Amino acid sequence: KYRLCPHFIKVIRSRRRTISLEIDQEGVLTVRAPYGLDRITINDVLRRHQPWIRKKRQEVQRRQKLSCPKKFEDGENFLWLGRAYPLEIVKRNRPPLTFDGQKFELAAPFLASARQVFETWLKQQARLYLTSRVAAISRQTGLKYEKFRLSSAATRWGSCSARGTISLVWRLIMAPSDIIDYLIVHELAHTKEKNHSRAFWRLVEDFVPDYKERRHWLRKNGFQLNF
């Protein structure tokens, strides 16, 4: 018999006709069920979906392990355009942080503010890189935009305003370049197609034929684009 654990499962009842299962980033399973559906039936659904539940919770555990806060120690890896590079703490005063294509070097006096130093540096690099790529891809696709803005949004990677302003999250500088390009095409496509209609996805596919694979990568690995 499948037993409900109150710490990891919650049941939400509504006027819906079907039952659905969702697992959040903390590993909590939410069961959405119709009013009047008995607990025996819910337990039976959970029992039949045990493999899926187990798989999803393993994914949550993997995410939690990989998304642990950085300690800013020698040898710790940091992402840059999809690749991991080690950090070296060096005895110097300035500049606070440098990157030579092989490793990051953090000046020892800035250890106490290392997170802020990294974020400032990454934002500067993201503004340069993303501004250039948005302009280049706009020229290649013929999709025009009004202006580009760097974003710090926590819940979405990018957006396109009604007036054609493209916004991209600075943390994308840690993603592979092909993922960045897909997101740029995605937002530029919104300058012509305002919603996620079939016409919108056809337009995206015209320029990024494998957009589904890139979107899947982002959904599966996007949580790593942080520190």
N, C-alpha and C positions, 0 to 999 in steps of 0.2 A: 504493500500500500504506500502511495506517495503522500508524505506528510508535509503540511504547510509549515514553514518556519517563519514566525512573526517578524524576525529581525531582517529577513531578506525577501519577503513576499508581502505585497499589499494588494487587496482586491478593491477595485472601484466599480461600482454598479451604476448603470445608467439605462436610458431607454433604447440602447442599441439592440440589434437583433443577433449579433454574433459575438464570439469571445476572441480576444486578442491578447498576446503576450509581448511585453516590452521589458528590456533590461537596460538600466541606466548606467552611467559612468561609475557608479559606486557598487554595481553588481546587484542592485535591488530589482527584483522581478515584479512588474506591475501586471496584474491580471484585470483586464477590462471585460466585464461581463454584464449580461442583461439582468434587469430586476427579476427576481424569482428563480433564477438558475440555482439549483441546489449545489451544496458543497461537494457531494459525491461526484457530480458531473465535472465540476472544476478540477477535483483531484484526478479524475480519469484523464482529462486533457493534459494536466501537468505530467502525469506518468508517461503518456504517449510522446511528450515533447522533451523528455529527460535528456536525450543526446544533444538536442539544440540548446537547451538551457545550460548544460555542462560546457558546451563549446563556447557559448557567449560569455560565460563567467570566466573561463580560461583566458579569453581575449581581454576581459576587463583586468584580470590580474597581470597580464603582460603589459597592458597600457600603464597600469599603476607603477609597475617596476621600472619601465622605461621613462616615465615622466616624473621621477623623483627630482626634487630641487637640486640644482647644481651646487657643488661645494667649492668650486673654483680652486682646485688643487692641481699640482703638477701631474701631467699625464691624462687629465680628464678631457674627454672629447667634446667638441662643439661643432655644430653643423654650419656649413657654408655652401650654398648652392647644391645641396644634396649630398655632400661628402662630409665625413667627420674628420676633424683635425685636432691634434692634441694641444693642450695648454701648457706653457712653460712660464713659471714665475721667475722673473729676472731682476737682478739688482741694478736698477737705474731709477731715476726720478721722472723722466719724461721721454717720450710720450706715454700716456697711461696704457694704451693698447695698440699693438701692431699685428699685422698678418703678412707673412712673406710667401704665402702659397703652400707652405708645408706645415706651419704651426702658428698658433697664436702666442704672443708674448705679452704678459701682463706685468707692469712695473710693480714691484713689491709694495711700495708705499700706498698703492691703491687697492690692496686686498680687501680692506674693510668696505669699500664701495664698489667692489668688482661687478656686481650685478648691474648697477647703474652705468658703470663704464662700458660694459658690453652692450647694453641696450642703446646707449647714446651712439656708440660706434656703428652698430648694426643699422640703426635708423638712418644715419648719414649715408652708409653704403646702399641701403635699400632705396633711398630717394634718388641717388645717382643711377643705379641699375634699372629700377622700375620705370623711371622717367624716360630713359633711353629706349627700353624695350617697348613701352606703350607707343611711343612715337614711331619706332621702326615697324611694328606690327600693324599700326594704323595705315602706314604707307603701303605695306605689302597687301593688305586686305581691302583697302579702299574704304574702310569703316572709319568715319570721322568722329572726333570727340572734341569737346570744348576745352577742357583742361584736366590735369591730373592732380590728385590729392593723395598724400600718404595718410593711412588710417591706423588707428590703434584699437579698432573694434575687436571685441572678444568673441562674438557669436557668428560672424561671417567673414569670409576672406576678401570679398570685394563687393562693389555696388556701382550702379550707373544711375545718376540722377536724371530727372526729366529734361534737364538742360544740357545733358551730355557730359557731366563731370564724372570721370572715372576715379574711383577710390579703391586702393589696394592696401591690405594690412602689411605693415613693415616686416612682420615675422616671416613673410614669404621668401625673404632673402635666404632663409635656411633650407628652402625646398629645392629640388632639382629644377634645372632651367626649363625642361619640357613641361613640368607642372605649372610653372609660372606663366609660360607662354599660353597654355590652355586657359588659365584663368583670365589672362588679358583678352584673349579672343572671346571668351565667355561674356565679359563685361562690355567689350566693344560691340558685340552682337546685339546687346540691349539698346544700342543707339538706333537700331532699326526695328527690332522686335522687343517690345516692352515687357512681355511676360514669357514664361517657359512653354510656349506653344510648340506644336510640331514644326512650324515654320522656323521658330527660333533654333531648335536643335538641328534642323537641316542646315541652317546657316552656319552654326558652329562646326558641324561635320564637314562642310565644304572646305574649311580651313584646317581642321584638326580631325582627320578621319578616325583616329583612335581615341577620341575624347572620352569614351566610356571607360577605357582602361585608366586614363589619367584621372578621371573623376573618382574611380574606385580607389586608386592609390591614395588620393587626398583624404577620402573618407576613412581609409584604414590606417594611414600613417600621419595624418595632420596633427594629431596630438603631440607628436614629437617635435613640432616646430615651436619650441618653447624652451625656457630655461629657468 
